[in-house]
């Protein structure tokens, strides 16, 4: 199955060349780089939608995901921001919703982990998460330095954001999988928490290798990464869920299970408002950075798919690992980067993570990674 998938990818590459040759040279002469990028995107969309055997399933899943409450509330927030409505959640309410989501995800994952046991699969998944957390920032930094007009310290900060993970993207993926009747393994929330700190540490290291003075010791940066609210609540709730198990989950069902979709929808409404209120900053970033915010998730997801397949993860866990690798942090990483790299420009990293990568993953990425994981895992 994996070989067949690789053959289809090669076929897609051949189609890219055919599309390029079919376009007249005079149409490409004025803006060759933008035209080439557009043709690559169109060719990839064609391949995914029509050439892959699961293309029809991906289109169906993507359309189904568009009709989910979370995506629709995100669209409502985006619309409200576009028309400059005064709709908005107070910061304290948004923070409370984020804490609830972290606690619910961690608690449910811990309870499931207690029932399934902490075996070799869990250790392999945690190891895969740690590897991705360390590796993705290096890849992102190299691509930014090669293709985007940003300073080295800004490239390091953006790389840390893309090596870290998005709790809400994770929650949206879990909600979709549970809706489809395929919940992920209980240890996946621990993988989510583990991927936060390595990426932040690597981002700071890259800035220091670049000759930038961060003003913070390595110990202070690591402490900031490990004591970030999202990591503490997520890991703490996972431990509590493991301690209480199924009985604890049953007692908390009315608080952590039934309201989860509604709370996630409200949080995504706020994310839509926040993302589209920062659209103006993306104009200053330029098309190269915007392109990075789309192709970097695809690269990260590919790394996650390959790693998940190599350690024998099932399709749902592989898809969730790919989703984590494709996501970008806008909670833990910005707070840590503000401390560790105060000279980095947050007007670049945060709008890219929230305004481009998050909507892309929410609408296209999550169902795409699931279908690709089914191909890779052979299920």
N, C-alpha and C positions, 0 to 999 in steps of 0.2 A: 504493500500500500504506500509506504514511504517513497519507494522507487518510482511508483506511478505518479505520485505527487511531484517529484523532482522532474520527471519527464514533461509534465504539464507546465511546470515553471519555465523549462527550456523552450517549450513551444510558445509560451507567452513572450519570452525574450525575442524569439524569431518574429512574432507578430509585431512587436515594437519596431523592429527594423523595417518590416514591410510597410507599416503605417508611415514611418518617416520617408521612405522612398516614394510613397504614393502622393505625398504633398509636394507641390512645386517648390523648387529652390527659391523662387522669387518671393514666395510667401513667408519663408523662414529668414530671409536675409536681414530684415529690419530688426527683429527681436529674437535672435536664434536661441538664447538661453531660456526665455520664457516659453517660446514655442515648443522647444524640446521637452521642457518639464511638463507642459500641458499634454503633449502627445504621450508621454510616459504614463501620466495619470489616467488618461482615457484608455490606453491600452491595458493597463492593469485592471481598471474597472470592467472592461470587456472580458478579460480573461476570467476574472472572479465570477462574473455574472453568467457567462455563457460557455466558457471552455472547461471549467472544472465540473466534474460530475455532480458535485453538491451545489453548483451555482444557483439552481432553482430553489434549493432549500435555503441558501443564504438570503436570496431576495425575499423569500417568504418570511424568514425569521426577522430580517431587517424591517420589513413592513409591519410585522407583528410587534416588534420592539418599539416602533414609532407610535403605536397605539397604546403603549403601556402608560399608566398614570404618571410615572416619574418623568418620562420624556415629554409628555404633554404639559406637565407643570413647568418643566424647564423651558419649553417653548413659550408658555404664558409669561414667565419672567423675562425672557428675551424680548417678547413683544412689548411688555410694559416698559422696559428700559428703552426700547427703540422709540416709542411715542412719548418718552419722558414723563411717564405717569409717576405719581407720588407713592405708588405701592412699594412696600419694603418691610422687612422684618427688623426689629431692633437688634443691635449687636448681641445683647445678652440672650435674646431668644434664639438667634442663630447658633450661638455658642452652646446653648443648652441642647438644641437639636443635634448638634455634632457629637456632644458627649453621649446623648442617648443612643445614637447610631453606633458609636464605638463600643459602648457597653453591651448593646444587644448583639452585635456581631461577635464580640469576644465571648460573651456568656453562652450563646448558642453553640459556638464552635467548641468551647471547653466542655460543655455537656456532651456533645457528640463525640469528642475525643475520649472522654471517660468511658463511653459505651463501646467504642470501637477499639480502644487500646492504643498505646503509644509505641508502635512497633517500628520496624525498619523503614516502612513506607514514609512515616512521619519524619524520621531522621533524614532520609534522602530528600524529601521535599524541603525541609528546613535548610539543608545544605545547598540545594538548588537556588533557593531564595537568596541565601548569603552570596553565592557566586554571582548571581544577576545583580545584586545590590552593589557589588564591587566593580563588575565589568562594564555595566551600561554607562556609568559616568565617563569612563575612558573613551568609549565609542562616541558618545555625544560630544565630548570635548574635542576630539579629533575632527569630527565632521564640522563643528562650528568654526574651528580655527582654519579649516580648509575652504569652506564654502560660504561663511557668513562674515560680514564686516563688523565684528564685535571685538572689544578689548579682551585680553586674556582673562582678567578677573571676572568679567561678565560671562565669558564662555564657561569658566569654572562654576560660577553660580548657577547658570542655566543647566549645566550638566548635572549638578547635584539635584536640582528639581526633577529632572527626567530620570535619574537613577533611583530617586525615592518614589513613593507610591501614593495613589489617591484612594483614600478611604471610601469616598462616595462612589467612585467608579467600581470599586470592589463590591460595595453594597448593592449597586444596580445590577451587576453581573450575577451575584448570589440570588437576588430576587427573581431574575429571569430564569435561572437554572431551577430554582424551587418551583416556579410557576410551570415549568416544563416537566416537573416530576423527577428531576435529577439533581438533588442537593449535593454540594461538594463535601469532601471529607472534613472532619472536625478540626484537623490540624492546620487548615489553610489560613485561618485568622492569625495564627502564630507566625506563619510565613510572611503575612502582611506586615506584622509588627517588626519582624527581624530585618526586613529590607529597608527600613527607614534610616537607621544609623550608619550603615556602611557607605551609602551614597553621599551622605553629608560629609563624612570624614574624608572620602576621596575627593570631593569638591574642594575642600579646604587644602588638601595636599596638592592638588593641581594648581591652585592659586599660589601656594608657597613655592612650588617648583618654578612657577612663572616669575618669581622675584617679587611678588606682592607681599607686603607686610600686613598680615591679618590682625595683629594686635592681640591675639588670643593664643594661649597654649593649646597643644593637642588635647590635653586632659580636659580643659575647660570646654572645648568644642564637643568632645565625646560625651561629656556629662550633659551638655545642653541637648544633644541629640537623644540621649537615653532617657532624660527626664522630661522631654517634651510631653505635654498633656496627652496627645493622641497615643503615644507609645505606652505611657503609664496606665491609662484607662483601658486600652485594648488588652495589654498583657495581664493587668489585674483582673479584668472581667473574665478572661480566659481561664486564669487560675481558679477563680471562684466557681465558674461553670464546671471545671474538672472536679473540684471538691464536692459539689452538690449533685452532679450527675443528672439522671433522668428525673428523679423526684424533684430536684430543684427547678429543672426546666418546666415541669408540670405546674409547679406552684407559681412560676413567673410567666406562664403562657399568656395570660391576659395583659401583661405589660410589655414583654419583650417580643412576642410573636404577632399577635393580632394587630397592634397599632403600627408595626414596622413599616409597612408599605405606605401608610398615610403620612407618617413622620418623614420618610424618605422623600415623598412627593413635595412636602412643604420645604424641605431643605433644598431640593432641586429647583424649586421656584426661586429661592434666594440666590442660588448659583446662577440661574438664568439672568437675574437682575444684575448680579455682580459681573458676570462674563461680558454682557453686552454693554454695560456702562463703561467698559475699558476698551471698546473697539477703537476709539481714537488713538490710543497708545500703539495699536498694531500698525497704524499708518506710518508712524515714525520708525517702527522696527524694520520695515521693508519686506519685499516679497521673499527674499532668501530665508529670513527667519520664520516667516509664516509657512514656507514650504518645509522647513526643518520640523516645525510643530506637527506636520502631517506625516512625513516619511520616518521620523524618529520613532513614533509609536509602532509603525510597521516593522522597523528593524528590531526594536525591543521585543515585540510579540514573536517575531521569527526566532529570536534567541530563546525565549521562553518555551516555544513549541518544541524546538530541537532538544532543549535540556529536559523537558518533561517527557518527551518520547524516549530519550536515552536512558532514563532511570525507570521506565516502565509505568509511569502514571496513567491513570484512566483518562478518558477523553474530557470529562468535566473538570477534573483537577488540572489537566494540561491546559485547557482553555482559560482557567482562572489564573494559572501561573503566567500565561501569555498576557492576560489582561493586566496583571500587576506589572509585568515588565514593560507594557505599553503605556502605562499611566504616568502622570506627572503630579508631583505633590504641590498643593497650594495651602496646606495647613502647617505641617511640621517643618518642611524645608525652608519656607520663607522666614519663619521665626528663627531657625538656626542660622540661616545665612545673614540675617540682620545682625546677629551677634558676631559671627565669625568673619564675615566679609562686608563690613559696613560701607566700603567704597564701591561695592557692586551696585548696579542700577536695577532696583526691583521693578522699574517700569518696563523692563524687557522680559524677565522671567515669568512674572505673575500673569500678565496678559496672555502670553503664549500658552501657559499651562491651563488657564481658565477659559480664555476666549477662543482657542483653536483646538488644542489637544483634547480637552474634556468633552466638548460637544462631538468631536469626531469619534472618540471612543464610545460615547453614550449612544450615538445614533448608528454608526457604521461598525465600529471596532468590535464591540461585545458579541454581536451575532456572527461577525466574520471570523473571529478567533475560535468560536465554538465549532463552526463548520470545518475550519482548517484542522482543529484538534481531532475531530472525528476522522478526517482523512489520515492524519498522522498516526493516531492511535488504532486505526483500523476498526472503528466501531461506528 
